């Protein structure tokens, strides 16, 4: 029986992060934790903040506009994902989980003035050679009309859950870890970009906001939020996209801050492929595809 | 409605000076005013109400929102002369000439002046977005506490000024880095680039020594001649320079075969052919037609500086001409490799068919007709001033040629511009 939790305001991300980390430590000591994903839908109906929306559009490279990018709806639904994943009955802790793919579909243009009914729930867990993939399924409705749907897949390393499905799902993201594509455009990511993005997105994870935070998770410096890179790619292609589209992204390698990366994209019919690559090396950071 | 013909009466510019040198204390308005005054002196325009003066600058202060009108008011032209600012990066001067010639051809004005000025020495510096937003919020605040609260948002990092962008906003690459990609893609060699640069210096030096620029240039602030021209440069000297753009084998672009930073201003005087007869003005060349094109360089895989290769075939087709039908070619030397890649592209069967959608390649041209009196590599390239320099130079050259095979001598100007744009125009001797 699905449990419905209706929130009246967006949960604050920082306290959730802290309590989840604390819970993770306790569980590591006690060795006890829930065995499966709770069957729960978290829901929130809210107005969008035009100031924050404009700041988001500017920071990610979109033109400031009445119509919002698909990734902005993800940003607004993100606290609901966090609410689910940081709940006491969540079988894993937030620290150390890795966002591996993201898929979203914008079903029609959405205006910043529209009230959104956002929801988030778990999809069935999926097998992964290094652990388990947890899908967070988000939806945005305007009144009864579904306008946006997104699936974020997170990898929990070294864990298994009962009832896992095979990794490749009909609805999943089928993207290689790299594509043959020239990438000449240079994006320079300043050292404080993680903090700037944290301010507009609410994603205050210290791994993104300070070099110290980055080091705590084994990186030499802070890394940019993958959703910024995702949004930056969408911003580069958005003027050429139809009103409704699906965008799939695979995060292949974190981007350290500050750094320069390269971007390239190719259109075949109505199908776009994009890549963000290292500034000087050959490796990809992100692979994206956009289809009608 | 009667037919109107737009002709180039003449031109005037100040010598182009190396940045942070002789013109470092002069602003764009100052230089444009000097160029207008020289033109007015040459054609008796003091106190004359010109139909319209059109010009611009690439690096522009916000206070110069009416740059051209301010220059008119500071010049000897009748203050009733209207002016308009226009900007299309390095094609500004040529686009301004196209604008004026179109008004003449429509009968809206009898005469007009087109040009531009640019100073790298007096470049605008902007405050950071953080400081700017805080100052704007403070000035909009109604109470002192609100004003202080707005100012309190300023962070130390916000106090660092923002120099003008030197990169294409959408690709993060400088013009040189873009050209380096094109240079590599087209396999333009170092030797060919240096040879073109050498020819530019030798041709410009010869033109100066022959007095070609005597009625096209007015000295300014003690400068009497373009400072970029090096009559004594050699292929050996050019070959010794270290590459500044490109990587590995593609690193062939040096300070010798790329344009540097210059200050300067140039204007061209255009008029209706009948009007020149009435006022006993010279007529050097007729503005036949023009075309502007743009390329999809951000993610379309096209070359930023090769937009003229799109404009040229469209212009040729409309005028029933072939690429070989010109007696003079003026292709702006942003980089030597830009000129060479442009010529290579138009001679490339695959490029012309697949990129340009043509039936085949436009073919090769006679290189002895190219930039015969030098171009930007030697003269220097104060961005918005370059179009005025080239239009006046070509018009005078065509007038000197007069007729070729019983028809008026014909020339083409091609200028590439930031933002993946390019402007081209056809002139014919009067």
Boltz contact constraints between the chains, C-beta under 6 A:
constraints:
  - contact:
      token1: [A, 184]
      token2: [B, 181]
      max_distance: 6.0
  - contact:
      token1: [A, 185]
      token2: [B, 171]
      max_distance: 6.0
  - contact:
      token1: [A, 186]
      token2: [B, 172]
      max_distance: 6.0
  - contact:
      token1: [A, 186]
      token2: [B, 173]
      max_distance: 6.0
  - contact:
      token1: [A, 187]
      token2: [B, 172]
      max_distance: 6.0
  - contact:
      token1: [A, 265]
      token2: [B, 299]
      max_distance: 6.0
